[in-house]
């Protein structure tokens, strides 16, 4: 291959992950615009598409070995918009703008703060490393959870079982809960790698295929309930792991006997005035 053509191909591969990241940003801004116009349905699905773009940009960067500190910082800044600001403004324009509570928008502010802190901590602790679990709820999951809440409330299931729940209050508590989980130490599993060589990999592949089919056929019944299942799974598994492994073997209220104290002879430690002066070696 011509060296000049090879450099152009390499440059195109490097730009590809950033193109997906900027596509994520485009969808996040578009979601904010649609939310301000009162189109909560469209805004929610745009945030979901932004989460899909966010999933692909990291995988493409790892597959092509084009990851860089610049890409990591760009991805975090974009995620702060798409999964922090956009879901918060979606809740504000849908539920809080006409609320009699004057300070209801503070809930949106607190959620945005939690998302930004989550992303900043991720850059320090886990960015660029192989992960078996996330420390705290990932911001794309929390953003998709808030974004698809409105779609789920339009289903017959909500009207049948949860019709008495006030939507603004439910949306506010949901934003606070996922915000706290983002900055918590709760461990959440990563998406497993697919393989057909093992039974576990085949099962993961089958579940992923079923999830894709459900996402395209009944999205209003899939995304919000599955995000709640994921959030609950991480919380419960972390609590169980803490009860099994992190509890002390002995009663922490029982104090150990102090070690034998050795008395110090302060007179012996005090320097003598009549001691001859010794010059230091040079």
N, C-alpha and C positions, 0 to 999 in steps of 0.2 A: 504494500500500500504506500502511496505517495506520502512523505512525511508531512507536507502541508495539509493534505486531506485528513491524516491521522490527528493532527492538532485540532482541526475543525470538529472532527467527531468527538474528541475528548472534551472540547469546550462545550459542545451540545449536551454531552452527558452530564457535565458539571451543572449546567443551567437547569436541567430537567427537574431535580428535586425542588429548587427554588421556584420553578414555574408552578408546581403543585401547591407550594406554600402560599404564593401570591393568589392562586385560585381560591384557596381557603379564605384569604383575606377578602377577596371580591365577594364571595358568598356571604361572609359575615356582614359586610357593609350593606349588601343587598337586603339581608334579613332585617337590619335596623331600619332601612327605608320602608320596607313592607310593613313592619310593625308600627311605624309612625303613621302609616296610612290606614291602620286598622285591619290589615290582612294577617291576622295571627296564624291562620292555617299555613299560608305560603311561607311566612317568616320562619315558622318552626321547621318545616322541611328543608329550607335553605340552610339552617344551622346543622341539621342532620347530614346534608351533603357536604358541608364544610368539615364535619368530623370524618367523613369518608376520605376526603382529600388529605386531611391531616394524617390519616393512617397510611396512605400510600406514599407521601413524601419521605417519611422516615424509612420505609421499606426500600424505596428506590435508591435512597442515599446509601443504605447498607449493601444493597445488591450490587451497585456500581462502584462501591468503595469511594464515593465522592463526598462523604460527610466532612464537615468542617465546623470550627467554632462559629464562623459567620452564619452558617445554616442553622445551627442550634439556637443562636440568639434571635435570628429572624423568625424561626418557628415559634419561639416563646412569645415574641411581641405580637405575632399574628394570632396565636391562640388566646392571648389576653383580650383581643377584640372579638373574635368569633365565639369563644366559649365563656367569656367573662362579661363584656359589655353588651353583646347582642342578646343573650338570654335574659339579662337583667332588664334591658330596655323593652324586650318583648313582654315581660311580666308587668312592667310599669304601664306601657301603653294599653295593655289588655285588661289589667285588673286594678291598678293603683292610681291611674290618672284621675279617674272620677270618684275615687274613694273619699268618704268624709274625713278620714284620718289624714291630717295635714302632713304628717311626717312619715307616711307609709313608704315614700321613696327611699328612706334610709335603709330599708331591707335590701333594695337593689344595690345601694352603695356597699353594704357589708358583704354581699355576695361577690361583687367585683373585687373588693379587697382580698377576700379569701382566694379567689381564682389567681390573682396576681402573686400572692404569697406562695401559693401552691407551685406556680410555674418557676418562681425564683428559687425555691427550695429544690425543685427537680433539677434545675441547671447545676446546682452545687453538688447534690448527692448522687444523682443517677444518670445524668445526660451523658451519652456516648459510651455507656457500659451495657454489658449483657445483663438483662433483668429477669429474675424469676417471679418478682412481684413488684407492685408499685407501693410506695410509701404514701398513703393517702389516696383519696378518690381521684382518679385522673380527670382533668378539666374537660376533655371531650365528652366523657360519660355524664358528668354533671350538667354540662351545657345541653346535651341531647335530652337528658331527663326533663329539664325545665322546658325545653323547646317543644317536646311532644306531649306535655301535660294538657295543653289546650285541645289537641286532637283527640286525646283519650276521653276528655270530658264531653265530647260530642257524640260518643257512642251510646247505644242502648244499654250497655252494661253499666255505665255511670248513672244513667237515668234510673235504672232499676234498683241499684244497690247503694249509690252514694248521692242521690238527688238532694238530700237534706244538708249536705256538706256545703258551707259557704265557700265559693270559689276563691275570692280574694284572700281569705284567711288560710285556706289550704295551700294556695300558691306561695304565700309569705312564709309559712312554716316549712314548706318543701325547700325553698331557697335557703333558709337558715340552716336546715339539717344538712343539705349537701355541701353548703359552705363550710360548716364545721368539719365534716368528713374529709374535705379536701386538705385541710391543714392539720389533720389528725395523723396519728401513727398507725392507723388501721391498714393492714396489708391487703391489697387487691391483686388477683392473679392477672398475668398478661395473657394475651391471645395465644393459644398453643400453636406451634408450628405443625403444618399438615404433612402427613406422610401416609403412604399406603403399605409400608413395610411392616408395621406393627398394628395390632388390633386397636391400641389406643389411638394411633394416628388415623386409622380408618374411621373410628368412631367420631373423632374430631372433624374429619372431612365430611362425614355424613351430617353431623349437627350443623356445620357451617352451611352446607347446601340447603338443609331444611330452613335455616335462619334466613338465607337469601330469598328463598321462595316465599316465606311468610312476610318478609319485609316488602316485597313487591306486591303481594296479593292483599294482605290486611295490615298495612303499616300502622294504622291507628290502634290496632290491638297488639302490635308486636313491640315497638320501640319503647314506649313508656313502661309497660309491665316488665319487659326484659331488663331495663335499666334498674327498676326497683329490685328485681331478683338479684342482679349483680351487686347492687349496693348492700342488700341484706346478707348475701352470701359472704362478702368480705368482712362485714361487721361480726357476724356470728362465728365465722371460722377464726377470726382473730381473738375473740373472747374465749373460745374453746381452747385455742393454743395457749393462751395466757393461763388458763386454769390448769392445764396439764403440765406445762413446762416451766412457768415462771414463778409459781408459788414456792416459798421457801420450805425446805424439808422440816425445819424446826420452828417452834413458836417464836415469832419475832419479838414478842413481849418479854421473853425470858432473857435477861441480861447475862452475859457470860461473866464469870468471876474475873476481877481485874488481876493482871499479872502482879507479881511481888514487886513492890516499890523499893528501889535501892536509895538509901540515904546518901546525900552528897556532903562531903566535908568541904565547906566553903572556905574554911581557914587555910586548908592545904592548897586550894586553888588561887588564893590571893597572892600576888607577887610580893616577894621580899624586897624591902628597901635597901638592905645591905648586900644584895646579890651583885657580883661583879658584872660590869657591862661587857657584853661580847659583841664584837664587830661581825657584821654579816659578810659572808663570802661574796666576793665580786668576781 
